[in-house]
Amino acid sequence: MAAQLTAIERKLDRLGHDMQPVLSAPAAVSSPAPQQVPLLDPNLLLHQARSALLRQMPPAAHRLLSAGCSGAWYFDWVEHCYGHVPEHIGIEYYHPRPADLPANVTWIANTASDMNGVESATCDLVFSGQNLEHLWPGEMSGFLLEAARVLKCGGYLVVDSPNRRLTAPLNWSHPEHTIELTIPEIHRLLTLAGFDVTKQVGLWLCRDPKTGRLLPFDPNIPDTDWSVTERLIAASEHPKHAFLWWLEGRRNCTAPDPAAINTLLDEIFREAWPERIQRLSVPPGRQIEARPDGEWIRMPPGETGMAFFGPSMPLRAGRHRVTFDIAPDPAREGVIAVCDVCIGPDAKVLQQREVTADMRQVTLEVELPRQEFGGQFRCLSTTGGFAVRRKIRLEELLA
């Protein structure tokens, strides 16, 4: 990841270098033919915006704890932006301990919800960068309670995460994310965990604050009203309309309320999880019909290929059942499509079933021995002549 970030930063440096002759050319002199401008990488744009806020975190921490740290590059990044801390504790569950850790780093192989290797009230600052959205309800509750325990009275918790108020309408998905929280939700959770919110800002404006119009997530898609620079600057003052939020909370020494935290998280997941499941993608050019029971993707006779896929999400260990709704054309016969369940970056197929013209529903079940990332449910047309509902039913079955 460090190598990738370095390569992207070099591309942005070249962009600035290539633009300079055009910006400085006298108006009366004909400029040369414009060079092809490299694309802006949205992930690097967000990374650099987060780096700017990392520089502004509450200063002079002697003991900093990071919840989630995927490699040695992470500690170099924090030291470069925030500054040196005498002791940096990294808690990481999914990545192995790097061999080249800095001397001031203590690596603890555990989940963010279990910090038993850290004594109570010993940390000045806890940073949870892009971590909460990877957690299930019990893990999220455990993290908040553990952060409150390990921090000194007056210490700070800093968290940032994508904003569901934008990820949902943008139909944006990440293969390792459970749900994303909104700003009111994280604000209430921090308060229940014993924190006073001291800072609340946004990164990368994705909704016009005045009109409510969605702005594209991809910075390479031009917008008639907003430049990239304007969206970066305006996001700070409009966190509810930004793709990422950044909150800082000061430990106020009151005892957290575990029961209230768990109740609130259950409510949040009950509302957000059904929406998360439906972030299905439709290839360009497909016919989408609005019907009383929702959107249906029309695959005319002879049209082949993917009808929809997604949502690219984590699936917990256990048994899962997914159901597709199909509406074949009259007089169709034989196999018309294939529905499947797949996981991972290579879309490894776990289960699939041919869809024949006499079917109105297709149900698949998969058993997972461990949590998997990038779960997708797909419908692929083989001959066309049907419509498929752009909605699935996903159930976690009891053992």
N, C-alpha and C positions, 0 to 999 in steps of 0.2 A: 504494500500500500504506500509506503514511504517513497519507493521508486516511482510509482504511478503519479503521486502528487508532485514529485520533483519534475517529472516529464511534462505534466500539465502546466506547472508554473512557468517552465521554459517557453511553452507555446504562448502563454499570455504575455511573457516578456517580449517575444518576437512580434506579437500583435502590436504592442506599444511602439516598438522600434519601426515596424512597417508603416504605422500611421503617422509617425513624426514628420517625414518629408511632406506629406500631404497637408498636415496642419500648419507647417511653417512656410509653405510655398507662397510667394507674393501673389496677390489676387490677379495681377496683370499677366502673370506667366502661366502658360498652359501646363497643367499637371500631366504627368505621364499616365498611361493606362493604369487604372486601379489594379492593385494586386489582389489575389484571392485572400480574403480575410479568414483566418482560422476560426473555427466555431468556439463559442464560449461553453465551457463545461459547467453545467448547473451544479454538479457536486463540488467542484472546486470553488465556484462562486460562494456557495453556502459555507464551505470549509473556511474560506478566508474571512467571511463575515463573522463566523463564530470565533475565529482567531482574534479579531478586533475586540470582541467582548471578553475573551479570555484575558486580554491585557488589562481589562478594567475590573476584574474580580476584586473583592475585598483584599487589600494588600497585607503583606508581612505575615503570612501564615507560616508557622514553624512546622506544623504537621498537617499535611494535605492528604486526604484520602480520595482516590478515584474509583468510582464504581463502574467497572468496564474499561479495559485497557488492552487492546488487541496486539500490542507488540512494543518493542523498544522505541520505535519511532514516536509512539504516543507520549512517552515521558520527555523525549527531546522536544516535541511540539509544545508541551506545557511549559517546560523550562524556557524555551525561546520566547514564548508569548507572555507568560505570567512572571517568570523570573525564578531564580533558584530557591528551593525550599530545603531546609536541613533534612527533612524526612518526608518521603513520598510513598504512601502505601497504595498499592494497586490490587484491587480485587477483581479477578477474572475467572470465569468458569469454562468458557468454550475454547479458549486458545491456550496452547502450552506455554510454559514459562520460557521467555527468551533467554538465550545464552549470554547476551551482551547487555544486561541491564546496567544502568548507571549505579554508582556506589551508594547513592542516597535512597535507592528504591528498595522497598520490601514487597515482594510478590506473594499474594495469598490466593491459592487456588480454591475458590468457593463462589457461590452465587451472591448477587448483590443483596439478597434477603437474609443472608447469614454471615455476619461479620464477627463471629465468635473469637476470631484471632486478634481482635482489636479491643483494648480495654475501654471501659465506659469513660466518657467525658475527657478524652485525651486528644481530640482532633480540633484544629482551628477552622478547617474548611473541608467540606465534602463536595466534590464535583461529580455530577452524574450527567455526562455528555452523551446525548442520543442513546439513552439506556432504558428509560421508563417504557417506551413503546415496544420493547422486546419482552416485557414481563407479563405474566398472567396475574389475575387478581390477588391471589395469595402472596405471590412474589413481590408485587408492587406494594402491598401493605407491609410485608416484611422489610422491604428496603426503607420505607419511610420511618418505620419504628426503629430500625437499626441506625439510620442516619441520626435520628434524634438522640439515641443512646450514646453513640461514640463522640458526638460533638460536645464541646464545652459550652456552658451557658454563655451566650453572646457570640458563639461561633456561627458560621454561615453554611447553608446548603445552597448550591447553585445547580439548577437543572435546566436543560433545554430539550426540546422535542418538536416533532411536526405537530401541526395544529389540525385536528379533525374537522374543524369548521372549514378548512380548505381542502384537505386531502380527500374528503368525501365527495364534494361536488366536482373536483378535478379528476375523480376516479383514479387516484394515484395509489400505487400499491408497492409494498416492499416485502420480499419473501420471508423476512424474519420478524415482521411487526405483528403483534396481536391487534391492539387498537391504539389509536393516537388520542391523547386527551385534549380537551379544549382549555382555554385559559381559565374560565370560571371553575372548571373541575379541578385543575391542579392548584388553583388558589385556595379552594375549600379544603383540599387534601392537606396542603401544607399547614393551614391553620389548625386543623384537627391534630396534626402531628406535633404541634408545639412550636410553630414558626410564625414570625411576623414578616410578611412579604415587604421587602425594601426596594425591589427593582423589578420592573416588568417591561420588556421591550420585545419588538418583533424583528424578524429577518426575512427579507425578500417578499415584498408586497405582492399578493396574488388576488386581491379584490380592491376595486376602486372604492375608497371610503365614502365618497359622495353619491355615486350612482349604484353601488352594489354589484357592478359588472365584474365578472371573473376575468382575471388576467392570466395569460398562459404561464405555466410553470417553466417551460423551456425559454431561457433568455434569448435564444436565437430566433424565436418567432416574434417579428416586429409588432409593436402595438402603436396605433395612431396617436394615442394620448400620453403614453408613459415611456420614457427611456429607461434603460437598465439602471443608470445612475440614480434617476429619480426614485425608482422602485426600491433600490437599496437604502436610500436615505429616508424616504417616507415611512418605510416599514417600522422603523424604531418607534415612531410616535403612534403607530396604528397596529399594535401587536395582534389584535383580534382579526385583522385583515391580512396578516402575514402568514407565510407558509410555515415558518418556525417561530416558536416563542421561547423566550429566555427569562427565567425567574430566579431571583435571589431572595432567600429567607433567613432571618436572624433567629437563632434559638433563644426562645424567651423564658426558658426554665420551667414552664408549666408542663405537667405530665401529659403525654399524648393520650388520645382516646381511641384505643384499638378497635373497640366495638363499632364506634361511629365511622371509623375509616373503612372497616370491612363492609359495613352496610352501604356506605356511599359507593364503594368500588363495585359491589354487586349491582347496584342501580345503574351505574355507568356502563358496565359490561352488558347488562340486559338490553340497554338502548343501543349501544354501539356495535356489538357483535353481529346482529342480523344485517346491519348495513355493511359491515366489513366483508361479510361473505359474498355480497352481491357486486363487488367491484370487478365485474366481468368486462373484458375487452372485445370489441367487435372490429374485425379488419375493415379498412376503408372500402367503400363501394357496396357494402352489403345493404340490402333493403330492410329497413326497420319499420314495422307496422305498429301503430298505437291501438291497442285493444282495451276493452274494459278491465281486463285482468293484468294489464301491463304491456310492456314492449315484447314483440315477437320478431325474430329474425327470419326473413323469408328467403328460402333457397329454391329458386325456380328449377324446373326440370333441366338437367344437364349442367347445372352450376355445382362445381365441386370445391373442396377446400374447407378451411376452418370457418365455422359459423360464429363461434365465440370461444374464448379461453380465459382462464384466470380463476381466482383472483390473486394467485401467488401469495400464499400465506402459510404460517406455521400450523401444523397439525400435531396435537398431543398424542402421546402413546395411548393405544387403545383401538377400539373398533369404531369406524365411521361409516355412515350410510349417506349417499347422495342420490337425489332424484331429479331427473330431467323431465320436462313436459314437451311432448311432440305432437304436432298436428299434420299428419301426412295428407297430401292431395288425394282427392277421390280417384279411384281406379289405379292408383300406384300399386306395384307389386314388388316383392323381393326386398333385398337389403337397400336402404336409402342413406344410411349414415352409420357412424361409429361414435359412441360416447366412451370416454375414459377418465381415469384418475391418474395423475402423474405427480412426481415430486422432483425437486432439485433443479439446479441450473441446466441440466441436460434433459429435463422433462422425462425422467425414467417412468415408464408406464407400469403402474401397479395392478390395475384391473381395467378391462375394457369389455364392451359388449356391442355386437352388431344390432342396429336398429332396423326392424322390418316394417313394412307399410301397415301392418295390422296393430302396431303398438301406439299407445297414447302416453305412456310413461316408461321411463327406463330407470332402473335402480341398480346401483353398484355399491358393494361393501368392501372395505379394506381393513386389514388388521395391521397396526403399526407397533412393533416391539419397543420403539423409542420415538421421541419427538423428531419430526422431520420438518424441513423448511421448504418454502417454494411450492406448496400444494396447489395444484390446478385441477379444474374440472372442465373438460373440453367436449365440444360437439363438432365432428368433422363430417361434412357431406361427401358421400361417395357417388351418388347419382342425382341428387337434388329432388325437387318435388315435395317439399315439406316446409313447415315453419317450426322453429324451436323457441320456446319462451326464454327471454333473457332474464331468467331467475332460476336458481337452484334451491333445493331444500337439503340442508346439511344437518345431520344428527350425530351426536356423540352417543354411542350405545353403551349401556351399562355392562360391566363384565359379567 
